[in-house]
Amino acid sequence: MKVTIEHSFCPYCDEVTELYFRIINTILFSGNEAELRESMRQLEKKTPLDEYFTYGYGARHLWVCQR
């Protein structure tokens, strides 16, 4: 999958920086939408994703916003 970064990232702690790159890698290594959705669910279960980021799905994209 393709990653397009539209806004700057604020690396205010090591945990958020690591999570940011895990999100990007999750997107890049997903082969299709179903795999991406499952990978993001797994990432949300294993990490404090919702403390630092919000995300959702559009018709043809995943959006991620830093809190």
PDB file of N, CA, C and O in Angstrom, chain B, residues numbered from 101:
ATOM      1  N   MET B 101       0.835  -1.167   0.000  1.00  0.00           N
ATOM      2  CA  MET B 101       0.000   0.000   0.000  1.00  0.00           C
ATOM      3  C   MET B 101       0.888   1.241   0.000  1.00  0.00           C
ATOM      4  O   MET B 101       2.068   1.171   0.344  1.00  0.00           O
ATOM      5  N   LYS B 102       0.332   2.333  -0.374  1.00  0.00           N
ATOM      6  CA  LYS B 102       1.059   3.595  -0.501  1.00  0.00           C
ATOM      7  C   LYS B 102       0.789   4.478   0.723  1.00  0.00           C
ATOM      8  O   LYS B 102      -0.332   4.519   1.229  1.00  0.00           O
ATOM      9  N   VAL B 103       1.814   5.177   1.188  1.00  0.00           N
ATOM     10  CA  VAL B 103       1.674   6.105   2.307  1.00  0.00           C
ATOM     11  C   VAL B 103       1.881   7.520   1.797  1.00  0.00           C
ATOM     12  O   VAL B 103       2.883   7.804   1.141  1.00  0.00           O
ATOM     13  N   THR B 104       0.942   8.409   2.093  1.00  0.00           N
ATOM     14  CA  THR B 104       1.071   9.832   1.785  1.00  0.00           C
ATOM     15  C   THR B 104       0.964  10.592   3.098  1.00  0.00           C
ATOM     16  O   THR B 104      -0.051  10.503   3.789  1.00  0.00           O
ATOM     17  N   ILE B 105       2.002  11.335   3.445  1.00  0.00           N
ATOM     18  CA  ILE B 105       2.003  12.116   4.680  1.00  0.00           C
ATOM     19  C   ILE B 105       1.664  13.550   4.310  1.00  0.00           C
ATOM     20  O   ILE B 105       2.390  14.193   3.552  1.00  0.00           O
ATOM     21  N   GLU B 106       0.553  14.048   4.849  1.00  0.00           N
ATOM     22  CA  GLU B 106       0.063  15.374   4.480  1.00  0.00           C
ATOM     23  C   GLU B 106       0.367  16.442   5.523  1.00  0.00           C
ATOM     24  O   GLU B 106       0.299  17.633   5.218  1.00  0.00           O
ATOM     25  N   HIS B 107       0.699  16.042   6.741  1.00  0.00           N
ATOM     26  CA  HIS B 107       0.959  17.006   7.809  1.00  0.00           C
ATOM     27  C   HIS B 107       2.218  16.601   8.566  1.00  0.00           C
ATOM     28  O   HIS B 107       2.634  15.443   8.526  1.00  0.00           O
ATOM     29  N   SER B 108       2.809  17.554   9.246  1.00  0.00           N
ATOM     30  CA  SER B 108       4.025  17.267  10.003  1.00  0.00           C
ATOM     31  C   SER B 108       3.702  16.414  11.229  1.00  0.00           C
ATOM     32  O   SER B 108       2.570  16.394  11.714  1.00  0.00           O
ATOM     33  N   PHE B 109       4.712  15.719  11.709  1.00  0.00           N
ATOM     34  CA  PHE B 109       4.611  14.849  12.871  1.00  0.00           C
ATOM     35  C   PHE B 109       5.354  15.507  14.021  1.00  0.00           C
ATOM     36  O   PHE B 109       6.454  16.025  13.826  1.00  0.00           O
ATOM     37  N   CYS B 110       4.780  15.498  15.207  1.00  0.00           N
ATOM     38  CA  CYS B 110       5.408  16.089  16.387  1.00  0.00           C
ATOM     39  C   CYS B 110       5.935  14.968  17.291  1.00  0.00           C
ATOM     40  O   CYS B 110       5.154  14.342  18.007  1.00  0.00           O
ATOM     41  N   PRO B 111       7.242  14.708  17.270  1.00  0.00           N
ATOM     42  CA  PRO B 111       7.825  13.620  18.070  1.00  0.00           C
ATOM     43  C   PRO B 111       8.075  14.048  19.520  1.00  0.00           C
ATOM     44  O   PRO B 111       9.225  14.241  19.914  1.00  0.00           O
ATOM     45  N   TYR B 112       7.023  14.195  20.306  1.00  0.00           N
ATOM     46  CA  TYR B 112       7.166  14.721  21.661  1.00  0.00           C
ATOM     47  C   TYR B 112       7.586  13.686  22.699  1.00  0.00           C
ATOM     48  O   TYR B 112       7.902  14.052  23.832  1.00  0.00           O
ATOM     49  N   CYS B 113       7.598  12.391  22.339  1.00  0.00           N
ATOM     50  CA  CYS B 113       8.149  11.363  23.230  1.00  0.00           C
ATOM     51  C   CYS B 113       8.552  10.151  22.387  1.00  0.00           C
ATOM     52  O   CYS B 113       8.100   9.995  21.253  1.00  0.00           O
ATOM     53  N   ASP B 114       9.400   9.305  22.950  1.00  0.00           N
ATOM     54  CA  ASP B 114       9.896   8.136  22.219  1.00  0.00           C
ATOM     55  C   ASP B 114       8.775   7.169  21.853  1.00  0.00           C
ATOM     56  O   ASP B 114       8.790   6.572  20.777  1.00  0.00           O
ATOM     57  N   GLU B 115       7.805   7.017  22.750  1.00  0.00           N
ATOM     58  CA  GLU B 115       6.713   6.074  22.499  1.00  0.00           C
ATOM     59  C   GLU B 115       5.887   6.473  21.277  1.00  0.00           C
ATOM     60  O   GLU B 115       5.529   5.623  20.463  1.00  0.00           O
ATOM     61  N   VAL B 116       5.589   7.756  21.149  1.00  0.00           N
ATOM     62  CA  VAL B 116       4.792   8.205  20.002  1.00  0.00           C
ATOM     63  C   VAL B 116       5.598   8.087  18.711  1.00  0.00           C
ATOM     64  O   VAL B 116       5.029   7.789  17.661  1.00  0.00           O
ATOM     65  N   THR B 117       6.897   8.314  18.768  1.00  0.00           N
ATOM     66  CA  THR B 117       7.738   8.179  17.574  1.00  0.00           C
ATOM     67  C   THR B 117       7.777   6.729  17.105  1.00  0.00           C
ATOM     68  O   THR B 117       7.639   6.453  15.913  1.00  0.00           O
ATOM     69  N   GLU B 118       7.965   5.801  18.046  1.00  0.00           N
ATOM     70  CA  GLU B 118       7.975   4.377  17.693  1.00  0.00           C
ATOM     71  C   GLU B 118       6.629   3.953  17.110  1.00  0.00           C
ATOM     72  O   GLU B 118       6.578   3.216  16.125  1.00  0.00           O
ATOM     73  N   LEU B 119       5.561   4.412  17.711  1.00  0.00           N
ATOM     74  CA  LEU B 119       4.224   4.061  17.240  1.00  0.00           C
ATOM     75  C   LEU B 119       3.950   4.621  15.848  1.00  0.00           C
ATOM     76  O   LEU B 119       3.322   3.962  15.020  1.00  0.00           O
ATOM     77  N   TYR B 120       4.420   5.826  15.599  1.00  0.00           N
ATOM     78  CA  TYR B 120       4.276   6.459  14.280  1.00  0.00           C
ATOM     79  C   TYR B 120       4.896   5.579  13.190  1.00  0.00           C
ATOM     80  O   TYR B 120       4.283   5.340  12.151  1.00  0.00           O
ATOM     81  N   PHE B 121       6.113   5.104  13.440  1.00  0.00           N
ATOM     82  CA  PHE B 121       6.773   4.261  12.444  1.00  0.00           C
ATOM     83  C   PHE B 121       6.142   2.879  12.357  1.00  0.00           C
ATOM     84  O   PHE B 121       6.165   2.263  11.291  1.00  0.00           O
ATOM     85  N   ARG B 122       5.584   2.382  13.439  1.00  0.00           N
ATOM     86  CA  ARG B 122       4.863   1.107  13.376  1.00  0.00           C
ATOM     87  C   ARG B 122       3.610   1.236  12.518  1.00  0.00           C
ATOM     88  O   ARG B 122       3.268   0.316  11.774  1.00  0.00           O
ATOM     89  N   ILE B 123       2.925   2.372  12.619  1.00  0.00           N
ATOM     90  CA  ILE B 123       1.744   2.609  11.777  1.00  0.00           C
ATOM     91  C   ILE B 123       2.148   2.640  10.307  1.00  0.00           C
ATOM     92  O   ILE B 123       1.509   1.995   9.475  1.00  0.00           O
ATOM     93  N   ILE B 124       3.194   3.377   9.986  1.00  0.00           N
ATOM     94  CA  ILE B 124       3.660   3.461   8.594  1.00  0.00           C
ATOM     95  C   ILE B 124       4.043   2.082   8.076  1.00  0.00           C
ATOM     96  O   ILE B 124       3.672   1.719   6.960  1.00  0.00           O
ATOM     97  N   ASN B 125       4.779   1.309   8.870  1.00  0.00           N
ATOM     98  CA  ASN B 125       5.164  -0.037   8.442  1.00  0.00           C
ATOM     99  C   ASN B 125       3.952  -0.943   8.282  1.00  0.00           C
ATOM    100  O   ASN B 125       3.909  -1.760   7.362  1.00  0.00           O
ATOM    101  N   THR B 126       2.977  -0.811   9.155  1.00  0.00           N
ATOM    102  CA  THR B 126       1.747  -1.602   9.039  1.00  0.00           C
ATOM    103  C   THR B 126       1.063  -1.327   7.707  1.00  0.00           C
ATOM    104  O   THR B 126       0.604  -2.248   7.032  1.00  0.00           O
ATOM    105  N   ILE B 127       1.001  -0.065   7.341  1.00  0.00           N
ATOM    106  CA  ILE B 127       0.386   0.303   6.058  1.00  0.00           C
ATOM    107  C   ILE B 127       1.200  -0.253   4.893  1.00  0.00           C
ATOM    108  O   ILE B 127       0.651  -0.862   3.975  1.00  0.00           O
ATOM    109  N   LEU B 128       2.511  -0.036   4.940  1.00  0.00           N
ATOM    110  CA  LEU B 128       3.372  -0.460   3.831  1.00  0.00           C
ATOM    111  C   LEU B 128       3.377  -1.970   3.618  1.00  0.00           C
ATOM    112  O   LEU B 128       3.458  -2.432   2.480  1.00  0.00           O
ATOM    113  N   PHE B 129       3.294  -2.738   4.695  1.00  0.00           N
ATOM    114  CA  PHE B 129       3.373  -4.191   4.571  1.00  0.00           C
ATOM    115  C   PHE B 129       2.020  -4.863   4.371  1.00  0.00           C
ATOM    116  O   PHE B 129       1.958  -6.084   4.232  1.00  0.00           O
ATOM    117  N   SER B 130       0.938  -4.094   4.355  1.00  0.00           N
ATOM    118  CA  SER B 130      -0.388  -4.664   4.106  1.00  0.00           C
ATOM    119  C   SER B 130      -0.602  -4.820   2.605  1.00  0.00           C
ATOM    120  O   SER B 130      -0.336  -3.902   1.829  1.00  0.00           O
ATOM    121  N   GLY B 131      -1.080  -5.979   2.213  1.00  0.00           N
ATOM    122  CA  GLY B 131      -1.273  -6.262   0.798  1.00  0.00           C
ATOM    123  C   GLY B 131      -2.628  -5.852   0.250  1.00  0.00           C
ATOM    124  O   GLY B 131      -2.783  -5.653  -0.954  1.00  0.00           O
ATOM    125  N   ASN B 132      -3.615  -5.725   1.140  1.00  0.00           N
ATOM    126  CA  ASN B 132      -4.959  -5.342   0.711  1.00  0.00           C
ATOM    127  C   ASN B 132      -5.704  -4.698   1.883  1.00  0.00           C
ATOM    128  O   ASN B 132      -5.182  -4.620   2.995  1.00  0.00           O
ATOM    129  N   GLU B 133      -6.910  -4.245   1.624  1.00  0.00           N
ATOM    130  CA  GLU B 133      -7.675  -3.524   2.646  1.00  0.00           C
ATOM    131  C   GLU B 133      -7.993  -4.395   3.858  1.00  0.00           C
ATOM    132  O   GLU B 133      -7.881  -3.935   4.994  1.00  0.00           O
ATOM    133  N   ALA B 134      -8.382  -5.627   3.633  1.00  0.00           N
ATOM    134  CA  ALA B 134      -8.729  -6.512   4.747  1.00  0.00           C
ATOM    135  C   ALA B 134      -7.524  -6.745   5.653  1.00  0.00           C
ATOM    136  O   ALA B 134      -7.646  -6.741   6.878  1.00  0.00           O
ATOM    137  N   GLU B 135      -6.379  -6.946   5.048  1.00  0.00           N
ATOM    138  CA  GLU B 135      -5.147  -7.144   5.812  1.00  0.00           C
ATOM    139  C   GLU B 135      -4.787  -5.879   6.593  1.00  0.00           C
ATOM    140  O   GLU B 135      -4.349  -5.960   7.741  1.00  0.00           O
ATOM    141  N   LEU B 136      -4.968  -4.724   5.980  1.00  0.00           N
ATOM    142  CA  LEU B 136      -4.693  -3.454   6.648  1.00  0.00           C
ATOM    143  C   LEU B 136      -5.612  -3.267   7.854  1.00  0.00           C
ATOM    144  O   LEU B 136      -5.153  -2.900   8.936  1.00  0.00           O
ATOM    145  N   ARG B 137      -6.894  -3.516   7.672  1.00  0.00           N
ATOM    146  CA  ARG B 137      -7.845  -3.361   8.778  1.00  0.00           C
ATOM    147  C   ARG B 137      -7.505  -4.297   9.939  1.00  0.00           C
ATOM    148  O   ARG B 137      -7.544  -3.888  11.099  1.00  0.00           O
ATOM    149  N   GLU B 138      -7.177  -5.532   9.632  1.00  0.00           N
ATOM    150  CA  GLU B 138      -6.821  -6.493  10.676  1.00  0.00           C
ATOM    151  C   GLU B 138      -5.516  -6.098  11.360  1.00  0.00           C
ATOM    152  O   GLU B 138      -5.400  -6.203  12.581  1.00  0.00           O
ATOM    153  N   SER B 139      -4.547  -5.652  10.594  1.00  0.00           N
ATOM    154  CA  SER B 139      -3.263  -5.233  11.165  1.00  0.00           C
ATOM    155  C   SER B 139      -3.430  -4.019  12.073  1.00  0.00           C
ATOM    156  O   SER B 139      -2.786  -3.939  13.119  1.00  0.00           O
ATOM    157  N   MET B 140      -4.274  -3.085  11.691  1.00  0.00           N
ATOM    158  CA  MET B 140      -4.519  -1.912  12.533  1.00  0.00           C
ATOM    159  C   MET B 140      -5.255  -2.314  13.814  1.00  0.00           C
ATOM    160  O   MET B 140      -4.977  -1.759  14.877  1.00  0.00           O
ATOM    161  N   ARG B 141      -6.183  -3.266  13.733  1.00  0.00           N
ATOM    162  CA  ARG B 141      -6.862  -3.764  14.940  1.00  0.00           C
ATOM    163  C   ARG B 141      -5.854  -4.406  15.886  1.00  0.00           C
ATOM    164  O   ARG B 141      -5.896  -4.184  17.096  1.00  0.00           O
ATOM    165  N   GLN B 142      -4.943  -5.207  15.322  1.00  0.00           N
ATOM    166  CA  GLN B 142      -3.916  -5.848  16.144  1.00  0.00           C
ATOM    167  C   GLN B 142      -2.993  -4.817  16.783  1.00  0.00           C
ATOM    168  O   GLN B 142      -2.635  -4.941  17.954  1.00  0.00           O
ATOM    169  N   LEU B 143      -2.611  -3.803  16.019  1.00  0.00           N
ATOM    170  CA  LEU B 143      -1.752  -2.744  16.547  1.00  0.00           C
ATOM    171  C   LEU B 143      -2.461  -2.009  17.684  1.00  0.00           C
ATOM    172  O   LEU B 143      -1.834  -1.659  18.684  1.00  0.00           O
ATOM    173  N   GLU B 144      -3.745  -1.779  17.536  1.00  0.00           N
ATOM    174  CA  GLU B 144      -4.521  -1.096  18.571  1.00  0.00           C
ATOM    175  C   GLU B 144      -4.595  -1.931  19.854  1.00  0.00           C
ATOM    176  O   GLU B 144      -4.585  -1.379  20.954  1.00  0.00           O
ATOM    177  N   LYS B 145      -4.669  -3.260  19.715  1.00  0.00           N
ATOM    178  CA  LYS B 145      -4.719  -4.141  20.881  1.00  0.00           C
ATOM    179  C   LYS B 145      -3.379  -4.213  21.604  1.00  0.00           C
ATOM    180  O   LYS B 145      -3.340  -4.304  22.831  1.00  0.00           O
ATOM    181  N   LYS B 146      -2.279  -4.172  20.850  1.00  0.00           N
ATOM    182  CA  LYS B 146      -0.942  -4.389  21.416  1.00  0.00           C
ATOM    183  C   LYS B 146      -0.240  -3.119  21.884  1.00  0.00           C
ATOM    184  O   LYS B 146       0.749  -3.198  22.612  1.00  0.00           O
ATOM    185  N   THR B 147      -0.731  -1.958  21.483  1.00  0.00           N
ATOM    186  CA  THR B 147      -0.060  -0.691  21.785  1.00  0.00           C
ATOM    187  C   THR B 147      -1.073   0.338  22.283  1.00  0.00           C
ATOM    188  O   THR B 147      -2.279   0.133  22.145  1.00  0.00           O
ATOM    189  N   PRO B 148      -0.599   1.439  22.859  1.00  0.00           N
ATOM    190  CA  PRO B 148      -1.511   2.519  23.265  1.00  0.00           C
ATOM    191  C   PRO B 148      -1.853   3.445  22.089  1.00  0.00           C
ATOM    192  O   PRO B 148      -1.782   4.667  22.221  1.00  0.00           O
ATOM    193  N   LEU B 149      -2.217   2.875  20.963  1.00  0.00           N
ATOM    194  CA  LEU B 149      -2.497   3.630  19.739  1.00  0.00           C
ATOM    195  C   LEU B 149      -3.508   4.747  19.970  1.00  0.00           C
ATOM    196  O   LEU B 149      -3.308   5.872  19.514  1.00  0.00           O
ATOM    197  N   ASP B 150      -4.595   4.438  20.679  1.00  0.00           N
ATOM    198  CA  ASP B 150      -5.656   5.433  20.859  1.00  0.00           C
ATOM    199  C   ASP B 150      -5.274   6.581  21.795  1.00  0.00           C
ATOM    200  O   ASP B 150      -5.975   7.592  21.844  1.00  0.00           O
ATOM    201  N   GLU B 151      -4.177   6.440  22.536  1.00  0.00           N
ATOM    202  CA  GLU B 151      -3.705   7.549  23.375  1.00  0.00           C
ATOM    203  C   GLU B 151      -3.048   8.645  22.532  1.00  0.00           C
ATOM    204  O   GLU B 151      -3.093   9.821  22.893  1.00  0.00           O
ATOM    205  N   TYR B 152      -2.446   8.260  21.426  1.00  0.00           N
ATOM    206  CA  TYR B 152      -1.651   9.191  20.629  1.00  0.00           C
ATOM    207  C   TYR B 152      -2.229   9.511  19.255  1.00  0.00           C
ATOM    208  O   TYR B 152      -1.934  10.563  18.689  1.00  0.00           O
ATOM    209  N   PHE B 153      -3.054   8.610  18.713  1.00  0.00           N
ATOM    210  CA  PHE B 153      -3.558   8.774  17.351  1.00  0.00           C
ATOM    211  C   PHE B 153      -5.033   8.407  17.271  1.00  0.00           C
ATOM    212  O   PHE B 153      -5.527   7.589  18.046  1.00  0.00           O
ATOM    213  N   THR B 154      -5.722   9.019  16.330  1.00  0.00           N
ATOM    214  CA  THR B 154      -7.051   8.576  15.929  1.00  0.00           C
ATOM    215  C   THR B 154      -6.924   8.132  14.477  1.00  0.00           C
ATOM    216  O   THR B 154      -6.062   8.625  13.751  1.00  0.00           O
ATOM    217  N   TYR B 155      -7.766   7.216  14.057  1.00  0.00           N
ATOM    218  CA  TYR B 155      -7.719   6.773  12.667  1.00  0.00           C
ATOM    219  C   TYR B 155      -9.092   6.294  12.235  1.00  0.00           C
ATOM    220  O   TYR B 155      -9.956   5.983  13.055  1.00  0.00           O
ATOM    221  N   GLY B 156      -9.264   6.245  10.933  1.00  0.00           N
ATOM    222  CA  GLY B 156     -10.516   5.782  10.357  1.00  0.00           C
ATOM    223  C   GLY B 156     -10.313   5.495   8.880  1.00  0.00           C
ATOM    224  O   GLY B 156      -9.209   5.630   8.352  1.00  0.00           O
ATOM    225  N   TYR B 157     -11.382   5.101   8.226  1.00  0.00           N
ATOM    226  CA  TYR B 157     -11.295   4.696   6.830  1.00  0.00           C
ATOM    227  C   TYR B 157     -12.239   5.527   5.974  1.00  0.00           C
ATOM    228  O   TYR B 157     -13.387   5.769   6.345  1.00  0.00           O
ATOM    229  N   GLY B 158     -11.737   5.956   4.830  1.00  0.00           N
ATOM    230  CA  GLY B 158     -12.552   6.610   3.823  1.00  0.00           C
ATOM    231  C   GLY B 158     -12.876   5.588   2.748  1.00  0.00           C
ATOM    232  O   GLY B 158     -12.628   4.396   2.932  1.00  0.00           O
ATOM    233  N   ALA B 159     -13.416   6.028   1.650  1.00  0.00           N
ATOM    234  CA  ALA B 159     -13.782   5.127   0.560  1.00  0.00           C
ATOM    235  C   ALA B 159     -12.574   4.369   0.007  1.00  0.00           C
ATOM    236  O   ALA B 159     -12.673   3.187  -0.323  1.00  0.00           O
ATOM    237  N   ARG B 160     -11.437   5.054  -0.090  1.00  0.00           N
ATOM    238  CA  ARG B 160     -10.242   4.415  -0.665  1.00  0.00           C
ATOM    239  C   ARG B 160      -8.971   4.748   0.099  1.00  0.00           C
ATOM    240  O   ARG B 160      -7.874   4.716  -0.459  1.00  0.00           O
ATOM    241  N   HIS B 161      -9.120   5.065   1.368  1.00  0.00           N
ATOM    242  CA  HIS B 161      -7.931   5.432   2.123  1.00  0.00           C
ATOM    243  C   HIS B 161      -8.123   5.196   3.623  1.00  0.00           C
ATOM    244  O   HIS B 161      -9.244   5.060   4.115  1.00  0.00           O
ATOM    245  N   LEU B 162      -7.009   5.154   4.320  1.00  0.00           N
ATOM    246  CA  LEU B 162      -6.965   5.144   5.777  1.00  0.00           C
ATOM    247  C   LEU B 162      -6.430   6.503   6.187  1.00  0.00           C
ATOM    248  O   LEU B 162      -5.418   6.950   5.646  1.00  0.00           O
ATOM    249  N   TRP B 163      -7.080   7.171   7.126  1.00  0.00           N
ATOM    250  CA  TRP B 163      -6.538   8.428   7.633  1.00  0.00           C
ATOM    251  C   TRP B 163      -6.084   8.216   9.071  1.00  0.00           C
ATOM    252  O   TRP B 163      -6.705   7.470   9.829  1.00  0.00           O
ATOM    253  N   VAL B 164      -5.008   8.875   9.429  1.00  0.00           N
ATOM    254  CA  VAL B 164      -4.449   8.808  10.779  1.00  0.00           C
ATOM    255  C   VAL B 164      -4.148  10.233  11.212  1.00  0.00           C
ATOM    256  O   VAL B 164      -3.559  11.006  10.457  1.00  0.00           O
ATOM    257  N   CYS B 165      -4.547  10.577  12.419  1.00  0.00           N
ATOM    258  CA  CYS B 165      -4.323  11.929  12.936  1.00  0.00           C
ATOM    259  C   CYS B 165      -3.688  11.839  14.322  1.00  0.00           C
ATOM    260  O   CYS B 165      -4.169  11.110  15.189  1.00  0.00           O
ATOM    261  N   GLN B 166      -2.618  12.576  14.517  1.00  0.00           N
ATOM    262  CA  GLN B 166      -1.965  12.615  15.820  1.00  0.00           C
ATOM    263  C   GLN B 166      -2.804  13.452  16.777  1.00  0.00           C
ATOM    264  O   GLN B 166      -3.305  14.510  16.396  1.00  0.00           O
ATOM    265  N   ARG B 167      -2.962  12.997  18.002  1.00  0.00           N
ATOM    266  CA  ARG B 167      -3.738  13.752  19.012  1.00  0.00           C
ATOM    267  C   ARG B 167      -2.928  14.895  19.561  1.00  0.00           C
ATOM    268  O   ARG B 167      -3.410  15.638  20.416  1.00  0.00           O
TER     269      ARG B 167
END
